[in-house]
Amino acid sequence: MLNLISIFLAIIFLTKLLWNVAVVYMLELDKNVKMVNEQDGPRSVSMALGVELTLWVFLITISMFSDGNLWINQTGNVFLYGGGAIIVSYLFTAIVGFWTMKQ
């Protein structure tokens, strides 16, 4: 059961990280559509860092209580790779978002 919970949380975690990467392109597409349709009005997208951090902490906690039979049985790897994935997704969003704003 713990294995299914960890897989479910990991899928949500990865989906949220993919959202972080996709949001830049969606905002750029929205900007281009708005130029074509000439619609004015504020647009925003919530990044919600708390979602990733909460899921990451849950995955770390589950890995701490695993007996070595889960696919995430090494807490250090979950900590490093999960944290790295969060950082990379937000860096990508910031860099690409800044680059698209300059154009």
TIPAMAR-954020 format. One record per atom (N, C-alpha, C): residue number from 1; residue in one letter; chain; x, y, z. Coordinates in nm, 4 decimals. Example, Ala and Ser with C-alpha at 12.3 -4.5 7.8 and 13.67 -1.06 7.14 Angstrom:
! residues 2
+-----+------+-----+----------+----------+----------+
| seq | type | mol |       c1 |       c2 |       c3 |
+-----+------+-----+----------+----------+----------+
|   1 |    A |   A |   1.3190 |  -0.5690 |   0.7800 |
|   1 |    A |   A |   1.2300 |  -0.4500 |   0.7800 |
|   1 |    A |   A |   1.3200 |  -0.3300 |   0.7800 |
|   2 |    S |   A |   1.2850 |  -0.2250 |   0.7080 |
|   2 |    S |   A |   1.3670 |  -0.1060 |   0.7140 |
|   2 |    S |   A |   1.2900 |   0.0030 |   0.7870 |
+-----+------+-----+----------+----------+----------+
! end
This chain:
! residues 103
+-----+------+-----+----------+----------+----------+
| seq | type | mol |       c1 |       c2 |       c3 |
+-----+------+-----+----------+----------+----------+
|   1 |    M |   A |   0.0810 |  -0.1194 |   0.0000 |
|   1 |    M |   A |   0.0000 |   0.0000 |   0.0000 |
|   1 |    M |   A |   0.0857 |   0.1263 |   0.0000 |
|   2 |    L |   A |   0.1937 |   0.1232 |   0.0790 |
|   2 |    L |   A |   0.2833 |   0.2382 |   0.0846 |
|   2 |    L |   A |   0.3504 |   0.2623 |  -0.0503 |
|   3 |    N |   A |   0.3749 |   0.1536 |  -0.1232 |
|   3 |    N |   A |   0.4349 |   0.1666 |  -0.2554 |
|   3 |    N |   A |   0.3394 |   0.2391 |  -0.3516 |
|   4 |    L |   A |   0.2102 |   0.2047 |  -0.3465 |
|   4 |    L |   A |   0.1122 |   0.2717 |  -0.4323 |
|   4 |    L |   A |   0.0984 |   0.4191 |  -0.3967 |
|   5 |    I |   A |   0.1006 |   0.4500 |  -0.2683 |
|   5 |    I |   A |   0.0921 |   0.5897 |  -0.2247 |
|   5 |    I |   A |   0.2127 |   0.6678 |  -0.2740 |
|   6 |    S |   A |   0.3308 |   0.6088 |  -0.2637 |
|   6 |    S |   A |   0.4519 |   0.6783 |  -0.3087 |
|   6 |    S |   A |   0.4516 |   0.6996 |  -0.4595 |
|   7 |    I |   A |   0.4026 |   0.6027 |  -0.5343 |
|   7 |    I |   A |   0.3937 |   0.6184 |  -0.6799 |
|   7 |    I |   A |   0.2935 |   0.7278 |  -0.7149 |
|   8 |    F |   A |   0.1795 |   0.7289 |  -0.6471 |
|   8 |    F |   A |   0.0786 |   0.8317 |  -0.6698 |
|   8 |    F |   A |   0.1344 |   0.9713 |  -0.6404 |
|   9 |    L |   A |   0.2023 |   0.9870 |  -0.5277 |
|   9 |    L |   A |   0.2610 |   1.1161 |  -0.4925 |
|   9 |    L |   A |   0.3697 |   1.1577 |  -0.5918 |
|  10 |    A |   A |   0.4480 |   1.0619 |  -0.6377 |
|  10 |    A |   A |   0.5530 |   1.0930 |  -0.7350 |
|  10 |    A |   A |   0.4931 |   1.1381 |  -0.8680 |
|  11 |    I |   A |   0.3839 |   1.0770 |  -0.9089 |
|  11 |    I |   A |   0.3178 |   1.1172 |  -1.0333 |
|  11 |    I |   A |   0.2642 |   1.2596 |  -1.0208 |
|  12 |    I |   A |   0.2039 |   1.2918 |  -0.9075 |
|  12 |    I |   A |   0.1549 |   1.4285 |  -0.8865 |
|  12 |    I |   A |   0.2720 |   1.5261 |  -0.8838 |
|  13 |    F |   A |   0.3802 |   1.4879 |  -0.8169 |
|  13 |    F |   A |   0.5003 |   1.5710 |  -0.8081 |
|  13 |    F |   A |   0.5563 |   1.6004 |  -0.9475 |
|  14 |    L |   A |   0.5713 |   1.4977 |  -1.0284 |
|  14 |    L |   A |   0.6250 |   1.5161 |  -1.1641 |
|  14 |    L |   A |   0.5300 |   1.5968 |  -1.2515 |
|  15 |    T |   A |   0.4013 |   1.5760 |  -1.2343 |
|  15 |    T |   A |   0.3034 |   1.6538 |  -1.3101 |
|  15 |    T |   A |   0.3140 |   1.8013 |  -1.2763 |
|  16 |    K |   A |   0.3318 |   1.8324 |  -1.1493 |
|  16 |    K |   A |   0.3464 |   1.9723 |  -1.1076 |
|  16 |    K |   A |   0.4745 |   2.0326 |  -1.1633 |
|  17 |    L |   A |   0.5826 |   1.9567 |  -1.1661 |
|  17 |    L |   A |   0.7065 |   2.0071 |  -1.2240 |
|  17 |    L |   A |   0.6915 |   2.0315 |  -1.3737 |
|  18 |    L |   A |   0.6197 |   1.9433 |  -1.4418 |
|  18 |    L |   A |   0.5925 |   1.9654 |  -1.5840 |
|  18 |    L |   A |   0.5063 |   2.0896 |  -1.6040 |
|  19 |    W |   A |   0.4143 |   2.1160 |  -1.5116 |
|  19 |    W |   A |   0.3332 |   2.2370 |  -1.5177 |
|  19 |    W |   A |   0.4237 |   2.3602 |  -1.5103 |
|  20 |    N |   A |   0.5238 |   2.3561 |  -1.4219 |
|  20 |    N |   A |   0.6162 |   2.4690 |  -1.4100 |
|  20 |    N |   A |   0.6859 |   2.4983 |  -1.5422 |
|  21 |    V |   A |   0.7221 |   2.3943 |  -1.6132 |
|  21 |    V |   A |   0.7904 |   2.4118 |  -1.7415 |
|  21 |    V |   A |   0.6912 |   2.4591 |  -1.8472 |
|  22 |    A |   A |   0.5705 |   2.4043 |  -1.8459 |
|  22 |    A |   A |   0.4713 |   2.4376 |  -1.9488 |
|  22 |    A |   A |   0.4122 |   2.5764 |  -1.9314 |
|  23 |    V |   A |   0.4130 |   2.6290 |  -1.8098 |
|  23 |    V |   A |   0.3461 |   2.7559 |  -1.7840 |
|  23 |    V |   A |   0.4085 |   2.8702 |  -1.8638 |
|  24 |    V |   A |   0.5379 |   2.8657 |  -1.8843 |
|  24 |    V |   A |   0.6043 |   2.9713 |  -1.9615 |
|  24 |    V |   A |   0.5537 |   2.9714 |  -2.1049 |
|  25 |    Y |   A |   0.5428 |   2.8546 |  -2.1615 |
|  25 |    Y |   A |   0.4961 |   2.8461 |  -2.2996 |
|  25 |    Y |   A |   0.3485 |   2.8830 |  -2.3103 |
|  26 |    M |   A |   0.2706 |   2.8470 |  -2.2087 |
|  26 |    M |   A |   0.1293 |   2.8835 |  -2.2112 |
|  26 |    M |   A |   0.1121 |   3.0345 |  -2.2016 |
|  27 |    L |   A |   0.1925 |   3.0996 |  -2.1194 |
|  27 |    L |   A |   0.1846 |   3.2451 |  -2.1087 |
|  27 |    L |   A |   0.2280 |   3.3125 |  -2.2384 |
|  28 |    E |   A |   0.3297 |   3.2588 |  -2.3028 |
|  28 |    E |   A |   0.3746 |   3.3136 |  -2.4305 |
|  28 |    E |   A |   0.2674 |   3.2948 |  -2.5373 |
|  29 |    L |   A |   0.2068 |   3.1779 |  -2.5405 |
|  29 |    L |   A |   0.0982 |   3.1517 |  -2.6349 |
|  29 |    L |   A |  -0.0199 |   3.2438 |  -2.6074 |
|  30 |    D |   A |  -0.0525 |   3.2644 |  -2.4809 |
|  30 |    D |   A |  -0.1620 |   3.3534 |  -2.4429 |
|  30 |    D |   A |  -0.1316 |   3.4966 |  -2.4854 |
|  31 |    K |   A |  -0.0054 |   3.5368 |  -2.4722 |
|  31 |    K |   A |   0.0336 |   3.6715 |  -2.5141 |
|  31 |    K |   A |   0.0152 |   3.6881 |  -2.6642 |
|  32 |    N |   A |   0.0522 |   3.5861 |  -2.7408 |
|  32 |    N |   A |   0.0363 |   3.5926 |  -2.8859 |
|  32 |    N |   A |  -0.1103 |   3.5904 |  -2.9262 |
|  33 |    V |   A |  -0.1905 |   3.5101 |  -2.8601 |
|  33 |    V |   A |  -0.3345 |   3.5050 |  -2.8896 |
|  33 |    V |   A |  -0.3976 |   3.6390 |  -2.8550 |
|  34 |    K |   A |  -0.3577 |   3.6974 |  -2.7436 |
|  34 |    K |   A |  -0.4131 |   3.8254 |  -2.7011 |
|  34 |    K |   A |  -0.3800 |   3.9335 |  -2.8031 |
|  35 |    M |   A |  -0.2600 |   3.9261 |  -2.8639 |
|  35 |    M |   A |  -0.2237 |   4.0242 |  -2.9655 |
|  35 |    M |   A |  -0.3124 |   4.0097 |  -3.0881 |
|  36 |    V |   A |  -0.3443 |   3.8860 |  -3.1227 |
|  36 |    V |   A |  -0.4274 |   3.8626 |  -3.2396 |
|  36 |    V |   A |  -0.5710 |   3.9050 |  -3.2118 |
|  37 |    N |   A |  -0.6236 |   3.8690 |  -3.0962 |
|  37 |    N |   A |  -0.7630 |   3.8998 |  -3.0632 |
|  37 |    N |   A |  -0.7805 |   4.0389 |  -3.0049 |
|  38 |    E |   A |  -0.6711 |   4.1027 |  -2.9708 |
|  38 |    E |   A |  -0.6703 |   4.2359 |  -2.9107 |
|  38 |    E |   A |  -0.7592 |   4.2421 |  -2.7869 |
|  39 |    Q |   A |  -0.7481 |   4.1413 |  -2.7033 |
|  39 |    Q |   A |  -0.8212 |   4.1399 |  -2.5771 |
|  39 |    Q |   A |  -0.7306 |   4.1968 |  -2.4694 |
|  40 |    D |   A |  -0.7870 |   4.2821 |  -2.3898 |
|  40 |    D |   A |  -0.7129 |   4.3351 |  -2.2771 |
|  40 |    D |   A |  -0.7685 |   4.2753 |  -2.1496 |
|  41 |    G |   A |  -0.6853 |   4.2703 |  -2.0497 |
|  41 |    G |   A |  -0.7275 |   4.2197 |  -1.9199 |
|  41 |    G |   A |  -0.6137 |   4.1457 |  -1.8547 |
|  42 |    P |   A |  -0.6129 |   4.1472 |  -1.7249 |
|  42 |    P |   A |  -0.5034 |   4.0821 |  -1.6538 |
|  42 |    P |   A |  -0.5101 |   3.9298 |  -1.6651 |
|  43 |    R |   A |  -0.3948 |   3.8717 |  -1.6811 |
|  43 |    R |   A |  -0.3824 |   3.7259 |  -1.6844 |
|  43 |    R |   A |  -0.2733 |   3.6877 |  -1.5852 |
|  44 |    S |   A |  -0.2920 |   3.5781 |  -1.5172 |
|  44 |    S |   A |  -0.1891 |   3.5312 |  -1.4258 |
|  44 |    S |   A |  -0.1977 |   3.3802 |  -1.4139 |
|  45 |    V |   A |  -0.0881 |   3.3229 |  -1.3679 |
|  45 |    V |   A |  -0.0808 |   3.1797 |  -1.3449 |
|  45 |    V |   A |  -0.0114 |   3.1589 |  -1.2111 |
|  46 |    S |   A |  -0.0683 |   3.0762 |  -1.1286 |
|  46 |    S |   A |  -0.0098 |   3.0493 |  -0.9979 |
|  46 |    S |   A |   0.0920 |   2.9369 |  -1.0095 |
|  47 |    M |   A |   0.2101 |   2.9595 |  -0.9548 |
|  47 |    M |   A |   0.3133 |   2.8564 |  -0.9573 |
|  47 |    M |   A |   0.3027 |   2.7641 |  -0.8355 |
|  48 |    A |   A |   0.2620 |   2.8150 |  -0.7206 |
|  48 |    A |   A |   0.2342 |   2.7371 |  -0.5992 |
|  48 |    A |   A |   0.3496 |   2.6458 |  -0.5589 |
|  49 |    L |   A |   0.4572 |   2.7069 |  -0.5151 |
|  49 |    L |   A |   0.5748 |   2.6318 |  -0.4693 |
|  49 |    L |   A |   0.5404 |   2.5383 |  -0.3535 |
|  50 |    G |   A |   0.4417 |   2.5741 |  -0.2761 |
|  50 |    G |   A |   0.4026 |   2.4899 |  -0.1632 |
|  50 |    G |   A |   0.3583 |   2.3508 |  -0.2034 |
|  51 |    V |   A |   0.3030 |   2.3379 |  -0.3231 |
|  51 |    V |   A |   0.2593 |   2.2061 |  -0.3704 |
|  51 |    V |   A |   0.3791 |   2.1134 |  -0.3858 |
|  52 |    E |   A |   0.4835 |   2.1616 |  -0.4526 |
|  52 |    E |   A |   0.6023 |   2.0783 |  -0.4709 |
|  52 |    E |   A |   0.6682 |   2.0457 |  -0.3378 |
|  53 |    L |   A |   0.6801 |   2.1459 |  -0.2530 |
|  53 |    L |   A |   0.7467 |   2.1235 |  -0.1250 |
|  53 |    L |   A |   0.6701 |   2.0236 |  -0.0388 |
|  54 |    T |   A |   0.5386 |   2.0324 |  -0.0384 |
|  54 |    T |   A |   0.4581 |   1.9388 |   0.0397 |
|  54 |    T |   A |   0.4728 |   1.7966 |  -0.0140 |
|  55 |    L |   A |   0.4612 |   1.7809 |  -0.1446 |
|  55 |    L |   A |   0.4760 |   1.6474 |  -0.2038 |
|  55 |    L |   A |   0.6161 |   1.5930 |  -0.1811 |
|  56 |    W |   A |   0.7157 |   1.6787 |  -0.1918 |
|  56 |    W |   A |   0.8555 |   1.6391 |  -0.1707 |
|  56 |    W |   A |   0.8751 |   1.5906 |  -0.0272 |
|  57 |    V |   A |   0.8216 |   1.6630 |   0.0689 |
|  57 |    V |   A |   0.8337 |   1.6229 |   0.2090 |
|  57 |    V |   A |   0.7616 |   1.4905 |   0.2332 |
|  58 |    F |   A |   0.6444 |   1.4720 |   0.1736 |
|  58 |    F |   A |   0.5736 |   1.3445 |   0.1875 |
|  58 |    F |   A |   0.6560 |   1.2294 |   0.1296 |
|  59 |    L |   A |   0.7146 |   1.2503 |   0.0127 |
|  59 |    L |   A |   0.7965 |   1.1452 |  -0.0485 |
|  59 |    L |   A |   0.9205 |   1.1153 |   0.0362 |
|  60 |    I |   A |   0.9821 |   1.2175 |   0.0921 |
|  60 |    I |   A |   1.0978 |   1.1958 |   0.1808 |
|  60 |    I |   A |   1.0550 |   1.1169 |   0.3040 |
|  61 |    T |   A |   0.9419 |   1.1531 |   0.3610 |
|  61 |    T |   A |   0.8920 |   1.0838 |   0.4802 |
|  61 |    T |   A |   0.8621 |   0.9381 |   0.4512 |
|  62 |    I |   A |   0.7967 |   0.9127 |   0.3383 |
|  62 |    I |   A |   0.7674 |   0.7739 |   0.3014 |
|  62 |    I |   A |   0.8966 |   0.6960 |   0.2809 |
|  63 |    S |   A |   0.9956 |   0.7571 |   0.2174 |
|  63 |    S |   A |   1.1223 |   0.6863 |   0.1945 |
|  63 |    S |   A |   1.1955 |   0.6588 |   0.3255 |
|  64 |    M |   A |   1.1773 |   0.7447 |   0.4255 |
|  64 |    M |   A |   1.2407 |   0.7216 |   0.5555 |
|  64 |    M |   A |   1.1809 |   0.5994 |   0.6256 |
|  65 |    F |   A |   1.0530 |   0.5742 |   0.6047 |
|  65 |    F |   A |   0.9858 |   0.4625 |   0.6705 |
|  65 |    F |   A |   0.9836 |   0.3352 |   0.5864 |
|  66 |    S |   A |   1.0448 |   0.3376 |   0.4710 |
|  66 |    S |   A |   1.0442 |   0.2164 |   0.3878 |
|  66 |    S |   A |   1.1457 |   0.1165 |   0.4435 |
|  67 |    D |   A |   1.1169 |  -0.0086 |   0.4219 |
|  67 |    D |   A |   1.2055 |  -0.1159 |   0.4686 |
|  67 |    D |   A |   1.3075 |  -0.1547 |   0.3627 |
|  68 |    G |   A |   1.3204 |  -0.0746 |   0.2605 |
|  68 |    G |   A |   1.4085 |  -0.1097 |   0.1503 |
|  68 |    G |   A |   1.3355 |  -0.1801 |   0.0386 |
|  69 |    N |   A |   1.2045 |  -0.1977 |   0.0534 |
|  69 |    N |   A |   1.1277 |  -0.2677 |  -0.0494 |
|  69 |    N |   A |   1.0481 |  -0.1734 |  -0.1385 |
|  70 |    L |   A |   1.0593 |  -0.0426 |  -0.1150 |
|  70 |    L |   A |   0.9927 |   0.0541 |  -0.2012 |
|  70 |    L |   A |   1.0880 |   0.1001 |  -0.3109 |
|  71 |    W |   A |   1.0318 |   0.1575 |  -0.4127 |
|  71 |    W |   A |   1.1157 |   0.2087 |  -0.5213 |
|  71 |    W |   A |   1.1875 |   0.3367 |  -0.4798 |
|  72 |    I |   A |   1.1459 |   0.3982 |  -0.3699 |
|  72 |    I |   A |   1.2132 |   0.5178 |  -0.3192 |
|  72 |    I |   A |   1.2708 |   0.4895 |  -0.1806 |
|  73 |    N |   A |   1.3555 |   0.3876 |  -0.1693 |
|  73 |    N |   A |   1.4017 |   0.3454 |  -0.0384 |
|  73 |    N |   A |   1.5248 |   0.4218 |   0.0110 |
|  74 |    Q |   A |   1.5806 |   0.5105 |  -0.0671 |
|  74 |    Q |   A |   1.6967 |   0.5868 |  -0.0228 |
|  74 |    Q |   A |   1.6568 |   0.7324 |  -0.0050 |
|  75 |    T |   A |   1.6474 |   0.7741 |   0.1200 |
|  75 |    T |   A |   1.6005 |   0.9083 |   0.1536 |
|  75 |    T |   A |   1.6895 |   1.0162 |   0.0938 |
|  76 |    G |   A |   1.8194 |   0.9944 |   0.0933 |
|  76 |    G |   A |   1.9120 |   1.0935 |   0.0374 |
|  76 |    G |   A |   1.8877 |   1.1195 |  -0.1099 |
|  77 |    N |   A |   1.8610 |   1.0128 |  -0.1842 |
|  77 |    N |   A |   1.8329 |   1.0295 |  -0.3268 |
|  77 |    N |   A |   1.7032 |   1.1050 |  -0.3505 |
|  78 |    V |   A |   1.6006 |   1.0748 |  -0.2718 |
|  78 |    V |   A |   1.4731 |   1.1453 |  -0.2843 |
|  78 |    V |   A |   1.4937 |   1.2924 |  -0.2516 |
|  79 |    F |   A |   1.5700 |   1.3191 |  -0.1473 |
|  79 |    F |   A |   1.5976 |   1.4574 |  -0.1076 |
|  79 |    F |   A |   1.6723 |   1.5326 |  -0.2173 |
|  80 |    L |   A |   1.7800 |   1.4741 |  -0.2675 |
|  80 |    L |   A |   1.8627 |   1.5425 |  -0.3681 |
|  80 |    L |   A |   1.7927 |   1.5553 |  -0.5031 |
|  81 |    Y |   A |   1.7398 |   1.4461 |  -0.5538 |
|  81 |    Y |   A |   1.6780 |   1.4504 |  -0.6861 |
|  81 |    Y |   A |   1.5476 |   1.5300 |  -0.6860 |
|  82 |    G |   A |   1.4685 |   1.5148 |  -0.5812 |
|  82 |    G |   A |   1.3445 |   1.5918 |  -0.5723 |
|  82 |    G |   A |   1.3714 |   1.7402 |  -0.5586 |
|  83 |    G |   A |   1.4638 |   1.7753 |  -0.4700 |
|  83 |    G |   A |   1.5000 |   1.9164 |  -0.4534 |
|  83 |    G |   A |   1.5625 |   1.9741 |  -0.5788 |
|  84 |    G |   A |   1.6474 |   1.8951 |  -0.6431 |
|  84 |    G |   A |   1.7081 |   1.9398 |  -0.7681 |
|  84 |    G |   A |   1.6059 |   1.9605 |  -0.8778 |
|  85 |    A |   A |   1.5083 |   1.8723 |  -0.8840 |
|  85 |    A |   A |   1.4035 |   1.8868 |  -0.9855 |
|  85 |    A |   A |   1.3206 |   2.0127 |  -0.9618 |
|  86 |    I |   A |   1.2928 |   2.0430 |  -0.8363 |
|  86 |    I |   A |   1.2185 |   2.1653 |  -0.8048 |
|  86 |    I |   A |   1.2988 |   2.2876 |  -0.8462 |
|  87 |    I |   A |   1.4251 |   2.2897 |  -0.8097 |
|  87 |    I |   A |   1.5111 |   2.4045 |  -0.8427 |
|  87 |    I |   A |   1.5243 |   2.4213 |  -0.9924 |
|  88 |    V |   A |   1.5487 |   2.3119 |  -1.0644 |
|  88 |    V |   A |   1.5650 |   2.3194 |  -1.2098 |
|  88 |    V |   A |   1.4369 |   2.3672 |  -1.2769 |
|  89 |    S |   A |   1.3209 |   2.3203 |  -1.2309 |
|  89 |    S |   A |   1.1959 |   2.3618 |  -1.2947 |
|  89 |    S |   A |   1.1720 |   2.5116 |  -1.2759 |
|  90 |    Y |   A |   1.2010 |   2.5645 |  -1.1574 |
|  90 |    Y |   A |   1.1810 |   2.7075 |  -1.1353 |
|  90 |    Y |   A |   1.2881 |   2.7911 |  -1.2052 |
|  91 |    L |   A |   1.4118 |   2.7410 |  -1.2112 |
|  91 |    L |   A |   1.5152 |   2.8126 |  -1.2868 |
|  91 |    L |   A |   1.4788 |   2.8186 |  -1.4345 |
|  92 |    F |   A |   1.4329 |   2.7074 |  -1.4886 |
|  92 |    F |   A |   1.3910 |   2.7042 |  -1.6277 |
|  92 |    F |   A |   1.2795 |   2.8047 |  -1.6514 |
|  93 |    T |   A |   1.1816 |   2.8045 |  -1.5616 |
|  93 |    T |   A |   1.0698 |   2.8972 |  -1.5743 |
|  93 |    T |   A |   1.1181 |   3.0418 |  -1.5700 |
|  94 |    A |   A |   1.2089 |   3.0718 |  -1.4775 |
|  94 |    A |   A |   1.2595 |   3.2087 |  -1.4649 |
|  94 |    A |   A |   1.3412 |   3.2500 |  -1.5867 |
|  95 |    I |   A |   1.4289 |   3.1635 |  -1.6325 |
|  95 |    I |   A |   1.5159 |   3.1974 |  -1.7454 |
|  95 |    I |   A |   1.4358 |   3.2111 |  -1.8738 |
|  96 |    V |   A |   1.3529 |   3.1135 |  -1.9039 |
|  96 |    V |   A |   1.2741 |   3.1199 |  -2.0272 |
|  96 |    V |   A |   1.1701 |   3.2318 |  -2.0184 |
|  97 |    G |   A |   1.1105 |   3.2496 |  -1.9013 |
|  97 |    G |   A |   1.0145 |   3.3585 |  -1.8843 |
|  97 |    G |   A |   1.0784 |   3.4945 |  -1.9042 |
|  98 |    F |   A |   1.1978 |   3.5131 |  -1.8508 |
|  98 |    F |   A |   1.2694 |   3.6388 |  -1.8690 |
|  98 |    F |   A |   1.3055 |   3.6589 |  -2.0156 |
|  99 |    W |   A |   1.3490 |   3.5494 |  -2.0811 |
|  99 |    W |   A |   1.3878 |   3.5593 |  -2.2211 |
|  99 |    W |   A |   1.2677 |   3.5941 |  -2.3096 |
| 100 |    T |   A |   1.1518 |   3.5341 |  -2.2803 |
| 100 |    T |   A |   1.0349 |   3.5628 |  -2.3627 |
| 100 |    T |   A |   0.9802 |   3.7034 |  -2.3366 |
| 101 |    M |   A |   0.9994 |   3.7565 |  -2.2150 |
| 101 |    M |   A |   0.9554 |   3.8916 |  -2.1872 |
| 101 |    M |   A |   1.0400 |   3.9946 |  -2.2605 |
| 102 |    K |   A |   1.1647 |   3.9614 |  -2.2878 |
| 102 |    K |   A |   1.2545 |   4.0530 |  -2.3572 |
| 102 |    K |   A |   1.2192 |   4.0643 |  -2.5055 |
| 103 |    Q |   A |   1.1490 |   3.9691 |  -2.5585 |
| 103 |    Q |   A |   1.1195 |   3.9725 |  -2.7022 |
| 103 |    Q |   A |   0.9944 |   4.0481 |  -2.7312 |
+-----+------+-----+----------+----------+----------+
! end
